[in-house]
Amino acid sequence: MKKLKFTLFSVLLVTAFFAHANGSFRLPNGKLIQEGKSKQEVIYIAGAPMYSEVETIAVDEGNGGTPIKREILSYRLPSSLGGMSLVVVTIENNKVVSVESKQESRM
């Protein structure tokens, strides 16, 4: 019986670890905002952002490189853990490169 409890606890711990991936944010409905998604997918999942900022980064390396378009979308979303969270999604060239979140109660 003790071995079964330990195995069950281990499985639940591993499942919880993978459910909360770094660089992602899970909404209460189970949808996940994560790195690699497109801007359109994020807007479909989370809706219109509370605040949006666009910047263009151009680095002259002497070979005519293309500039990077960076967008920062700020959301106030309900968390799967309960309560509301401030979520900042950074998008470069239409792909999510960073997702940061902080619970309002911990600010």
DRENPA-309252 format. One line per 10 residues: number of its first residue (from 0); their letters; for each residue y, x, z of N, C-alpha, C. Coordinates in pm, 1 decimal. Atoms other than C-alpha are relative to their C-alpha. Example, Ala and Ser with C-alpha at 12.3 -4.5 7.8 and 13.67 -1.06 7.14 Angstrom:
BEGIN
0 = as = -119.0/89.0/0.0/-450.0/1230.0/780.0/120.0/90.0/0.0  -119.0/-82.0/-6.0/-106.0/1367.0/714.0/109.0/-77.0/73.0
This chain:
BEGIN
0 = mkklkftlfs = -120.2/83.6/0.0/0.0/0.0/0.0/125.3/87.1/0.0  -115.4/-89.4/-8.4/236.9/284.2/85.5/27.3/65.7/-135.9  -14.2/-62.6/131.3/169.6/447.3/-251.6/61.0/-98.7/-100.6  -54.2/103.2/88.3/245.2/118.9/-432.3/149.0/-20.6/24.7  -142.2/15.2/-33.7/577.4/79.7/-249.0/80.8/117.5/-53.2  -70.1/-118.8/48.8/675.0/437.2/-335.1/13.6/-3.1/-151.8  -4.0/8.6/146.4/585.6/385.8/-702.7/100.5/-104.8/-45.3  -94.6/105.3/34.1/779.7/59.8/-717.2/144.1/45.6/23.9  -134.0/-52.3/-30.0/1081.9/223.5/-550.9/43.5/101.6/-104.7  -31.8/-101.8/100.2/1066.6/514.7/-796.4/36.3/-63.0/-134.3
10 = vllvtaffah = -27.3/67.9/127.5/1054.0/283.2/-1098.1/135.8/-68.8/4.7  -129.7/66.4/-13.5/1350.4/80.5/-969.6/114.9/100.6/0.1  -103.6/-103.7/-3.8/1549.1/398.2/-902.6/26.4/56.6/-139.2  -15.6/-52.6/136.3/1486.8/534.3/-1253.2/66.9/-104.3/-88.7  -61.3/107.0/78.2/1576.5/196.0/-1406.5/148.3/-11.5/30.4  -141.3/7.7/-38.5/1903.4/183.2/-1210.5/77.6/119.5/-55.0  -66.4/-119.4/52.1/1986.2/538.9/-1318.5/32.3/-15.7/-147.5  -23.0/16.3/142.5/1946.9/455.5/-1686.9/89.4/-118.7/-31.6  -85.8/116.1/22.7/2127.7/122.4/-1652.4/147.0/36.6/11.3  -138.6/-43.0/-15.6/2444.8/305.2/-1547.3/16.6/135.6/-69.0
20 = angsfrlpng = -12.8/-122.2/78.3/2489.4/558.9/-1826.0/141.6/54.7/8.4  -133.0/-61.8/3.6/2777.3/806.1/-1826.8/65.3/-31.7/-133.8  -71.0/28.0/123.7/3045.5/734.2/-2082.7/-22.4/-140.7/-49.3  22.5/138.2/39.9/2977.7/362.8/-2079.1/49.5/-95.1/108.8  -39.9/104.7/-94.1/3078.4/35.9/-1914.0/-75.6/-126.3/-36.0  78.6/120.4/23.7/2856.8/-268.9/-1875.1/72.7/-121.9/55.2  -60.1/127.2/-38.8/3003.9/-619.3/-1867.6/-105.3/-87.5/68.7  97.0/86.4/-68.5/2844.8/-896.0/-1654.5/-98.1/-70.3/-94.6  90.4/65.8/95.3/2695.1/-1054.4/-1969.7/-103.1/97.0/-58.7  97.8/-98.8/44.0/2497.0/-732.5/-2029.3/44.0/84.7/-116.9
30 = kliqegkskq = -47.5/-78.4/114.3/2699.7/-604.2/-2324.0/55.5/133.0/50.0  -33.2/-135.7/-39.4/2769.9/-231.9/-2316.4/104.3/60.5/-92.9  -98.2/-78.5/74.6/3079.7/-40.9/-2424.3/-39.0/145.2/23.9  46.5/-137.0/-17.2/2962.1/313.2/-2489.8/49.2/90.3/-112.0  -39.9/-99.3/98.9/3036.2/632.4/-2676.9/-81.0/-20.4/-127.5  66.3/12.8/129.1/2955.9/619.1/-3048.3/23.0/-133.5/-68.7  -27.9/130.1/62.1/3049.3/253.8/-3104.8/130.5/7.7/-77.3  -124.2/4.5/76.1/3322.2/163.6/-3350.5/105.0/-80.9/75.9  -109.4/74.3/-62.2/3660.7/20.0/-3254.9/-23.9/-150.3/-14.7  25.1/141.0/24.2/3562.2/-313.8/-3408.5/-105.7/-54.8/95.5
40 = eviyiagapm = 103.5/42.8/-94.0/3250.2/-332.7/-3190.1/56.9/-17.3/140.3  -61.0/8.1/-133.4/3455.8/-265.5/-2875.6/86.0/-125.1/10.6  -85.9/118.7/-2.8/3707.7/-536.2/-2964.2/-84.8/-127.0/-3.2  89.6/115.5/2.7/3423.1/-777.2/-3040.9/-60.9/-24.4/138.6  63.1/10.8/-131.3/3259.4/-704.8/-2702.9/101.0/-35.6/108.5  -93.2/11.7/-111.6/3568.0/-681.9/-2480.0/124.5/-82.0/-30.8  -119.7/74.5/36.1/3838.5/-868.2/-2672.3/117.9/93.1/-25.0  -121.7/-78.1/25.4/4195.3/-756.8/-2735.9/36.2/80.2/125.6  -35.2/-80.6/-117.5/4310.2/-471.2/-2510.1/129.6/-46.7/64.7  -120.5/29.5/-75.6/4572.4/-516.1/-2242.7/115.0/89.2/-49.2
50 = ysevetiavd = -97.6/-97.7/45.8/4751.9/-204.6/-2372.6/-69.3/90.1/-101.9  55.1/-86.2/103.6/4700.3/8.9/-2682.1/102.1/105.7/-37.8  -86.8/-111.1/38.0/4843.0/348.1/-2773.2/-66.8/76.3/-114.1  52.6/-73.2/115.3/4801.4/535.6/-3103.3/75.1/131.1/-12.3  -63.2/-129.8/25.6/4865.8/903.8/-3162.6/-77.4/71.0/-110.2  62.2/-76.9/106.8/4797.3/1129.5/-3457.3/12.4/147.0/34.3  2.6/-141.0/-34.5/4694.9/1486.0/-3389.4/-28.4/78.6/-127.0  17.3/-82.9/118.8/4740.6/1734.3/-3670.7/-0.2/146.0/42.5  12.5/-142.2/-31.1/4622.2/2090.4/-3631.0/-0.7/75.4/-131.9  -9.3/-77.2/123.5/4726.9/2333.8/-3902.4/-85.7/124.9/14.2
60 = egnggtpikr = 88.6/-116.0/-1.0/4437.7/2572.9/-3953.9/12.9/80.6/-128.9  -23.0/-73.6/123.1/4567.0/2685.4/-4290.5/-87.4/-43.5/-116.2  86.1/43.0/110.1/4299.2/2507.3/-4493.8/15.9/-148.4/-30.3  -30.1/138.7/33.9/4455.5/2160.1/-4516.6/-91.7/-100.8/66.4  87.0/92.6/-72.7/4245.6/1985.0/-4251.8/63.0/-137.4/15.1  -48.8/136.4/-16.9/4274.0/1613.8/-4193.3/38.9/-24.5/145.3  -42.8/28.3/-136.4/4460.3/1483.1/-3888.5/-98.9/-94.2/70.1  85.1/86.2/-81.5/4278.7/1306.8/-3605.2/84.3/-116.3/50.4  -67.9/117.9/-51.0/4383.7/950.2/-3525.8/-67.9/-38.7/131.7  53.4/32.6/-132.1/4337.2/885.2/-3152.9/64.9/-127.6/50.5
70 = eilsyrlpss = -48.1/124.6/-57.8/4367.5/540.0/-3000.8/-53.6/-10.7/142.4  39.5/20.1/-139.2/4359.7/463.9/-2629.7/19.3/-147.8/32.0  -1.9/141.9/-31.5/4269.7/107.1/-2536.2/-23.0/-18.0/149.5  12.3/25.5/-143.2/4320.0/-13.7/-2179.3/-37.8/-146.0/22.6  49.6/133.6/-30.5/4132.2/-313.5/-2041.3/-6.0/-21.3/151.2  32.0/43.3/-136.3/4103.2/-503.2/-1713.7/-115.2/-97.9/-17.7  120.7/76.4/29.8/3745.4/-631.4/-1727.5/-82.8/-24.9/125.6  93.5/21.2/-110.1/3494.7/-788.9/-1490.4/-116.1/98.6/-12.9  106.9/-99.4/-0.4/3229.8/-536.8/-1391.7/-133.9/-64.7/30.0  133.2/50.2/-31.9/2855.6/-590.4/-1377.6/-31.4/22.5/147.3
80 = lggmslvvvt = 18.4/-26.8/-142.8/2881.6/-453.3/-1021.7/79.1/-96.1/87.3  -83.1/94.6/-73.3/3126.7/-726.4/-922.8/143.9/47.0/5.1  -141.4/-34.3/-3.3/3504.6/-736.8/-909.3/52.7/36.7/-137.8  -64.4/-38.1/125.8/3745.8/-619.5/-1174.1/11.9/152.6/-7.1  -10.6/-143.9/23.0/3768.5/-271.7/-1325.9/104.8/28.1/-105.7  -89.4/-49.6/102.4/4030.4/-80.4/-1520.0/-84.1/91.4/-88.8  83.3/-74.1/94.5/3857.0/52.7/-1832.0/90.0/59.2/-106.8  -77.4/-69.8/102.2/4012.4/312.9/-2063.6/-98.8/53.1/-104.0  87.9/-38.4/110.7/3841.7/357.2/-2402.3/80.2/87.4/-95.4  -65.8/-91.5/93.9/3940.5/657.5/-2616.5/-79.2/0.9/-129.9
90 = iennkvvsve = 61.7/9.4/132.1/3871.3/625.0/-2988.3/63.7/104.9/-90.3  -48.4/-97.3/98.5/3900.8/906.6/-3243.9/-66.3/-30.0/-133.3  48.1/29.6/134.9/3869.6/829.7/-3615.4/-100.8/-115.4/0.1  74.7/126.1/-5.2/3729.4/481.6/-3539.2/-132.1/6.8/75.9  120.9/-9.9/-82.0/3451.6/602.1/-3302.5/38.8/25.3/145.4  -26.0/-18.3/-143.1/3448.8/577.8/-2921.5/-49.3/138.5/40.9  36.8/-133.4/-46.3/3452.9/928.7/-2773.4/-0.2/8.5/152.4  -5.1/-3.8/-145.5/3518.1/842.3/-2408.3/20.5/-140.5/55.4  -17.0/125.5/-72.1/3483.2/546.1/-2172.2/10.7/35.3/147.7  -21.6/-27.0/-142.2/3628.8/573.6/-1823.6/30.8/-131.7/69.4
100 = skqesrm = -26.4/123.5/-73.6/3629.9/299.9/-1561.9/17.3/29.3/148.4  -24.7/-12.0/-143.2/3749.3/255.8/-1206.7/12.7/-140.4/56.4  -10.4/130.4/-63.5/3699.1/-45.8/-981.5/135.2/-13.2/67.6  -130.5/22.8/-60.6/4026.0/-200.8/-866.5/-2.3/18.2/150.9  7.7/-12.7/-146.0/3907.7/-208.3/-507.2/-6.6/145.0/45.7  10.1/-142.5/-34.9/3866.1/171.7/-516.7/120.5/80.7/-44.1  -119.3/-71.0/46.4/4208.7/256.1/-654.9/90.7/31.6/115.3
